[in-house]
Amino acid sequence: MSVGLGATKPYYTLTLLMIGAFVVLPFFLLAFYNHPSFDDYQFALRDLKYSFWETQVAVYNNWSGRFFATAVSRINPLIYHSLAAYKALSAALLAIMLATLFFTVKTVYKDYCSKSELGAMCLLFISMYLVQMPDIAQGLYWFSSYAAYQFANILTLLLCICLYYLLHDNRKQLKLIYGALAAILGVAVIGLNEMSMVGTVMLLAFILYTTWRKGSPTRFYLLILLLIYVVAGLTVALAPGNYARMHTQANPSNLVISLAGALGFTLMAFYKWGSILAVASIVYTLMWGIPIAKDKGKNGVFDADYRAALCCYIVSVAGMYFVFSWATGARAGTRVENVIYFYFILGWFYVLQLILNKYFSDKSVKIDALGQFIMIPSVFALVLSVIHINSNVTTAYLDLIAGNARTFDEELTKRYSYISGSSSDTCVVPALTVLPKSLYIWHMLPKSEVEEMGVNGSFATYWGKENIRINGLLPAPKDNVELLKEIGKRVQIKITK
């Protein structure tokens, strides 16, 4: 049975654009209430003290093989003593991620969709990412985290664009240029974190497999790229610092635990992330998936074996969980899962399109009532997933509407002013009264396990003090139901006055 949307498709496109704008807006606004914490200060002190190469050698030998992550840390705004730049960088990160995703979508889908549809598809993808991103605070607002993880996601999208043109442009000089860019971007991604390393190598292996089956001459370029990526991966994996750090972990290098964990967490990923993506998949299928399946010949991107793609997809997700478990003996933290979820979404929709190509390419697509019957509740379910009480979007809006983000910003700004103006080597500062979940990077941990906004040795040294202490109790971040009740009480008081 075939379905279609017909003349109503532009209205659904507009609806998706509006939903996407609603999702993205609060995260831009929150960026301007953002503040540095923990490792931001430690890395800033390190990079202020040592040269670029001294830092590279020390980190590689004693802590981590992530050579490009170490390099990227040099753009930490705290090095230049600019809190304004720290906030602006968070907003820029989201803008760049959105722009890069749009150009990736445009590159792949330009033969099938109008510009407005490309925008709607891009916002659908980014909405799915932001709505249930494992950790918004660490993924978008903490420099020490997003510099290694979210930045890798952005470079991965740029890599996909380069690989597309490498495959589709037959001019030799441009092939060499795209191949060189793909080499640079791939090495950079591999040098940012091990999860992206697994995803990048698996992506290229899948493309190489597909082109080799077709006998494409581009396969030799891809083979060289794969060798470069393997060398870069070994450079990361064999770093002495990795093994020095592994000795500090509870149970690293345990093959049984790592394999079992990779399998278990991969299955859990489908359980915890799959329901919302299933709804988005219905919307995608009706809007674009089935029509593209009819015209898949326009674009070689979707001329691939869905079984091979599905295999690479699952192995990639499992491999990302495996490398973290192997290195630490523990489950992947939320900032690590930000990367895994990114690949999970992109791979999900790509495999979906290949499956649609397989089963709908020879069927006629007619406009009928069934398409509307399925589409309307699917869009409604999509909206409900966005405004769900515990979604990241709801949390972001509540942090803004309740004034928690503003209070958080004002209190920390006063704290810095007091510390910088104090002539004493020891400062006592009042505890923050609010910890907005969207911005406070350790909101998921018990209070006993963290220090409020990184008021520790590195923080004190950065401000030129011997010691900085908190006066007062650390507040617990409030859940969304509590915040909603508080907002309701405030509104009620204002109305009754």
Summary of the structure (lengths in Angstrom):
residues: 497
radius of gyration: 24.1
end to end distance: 60.1
largest distance: 78.2
contacts: 1634
relative contact order: 0.13
helix: 75%
strand: 2%
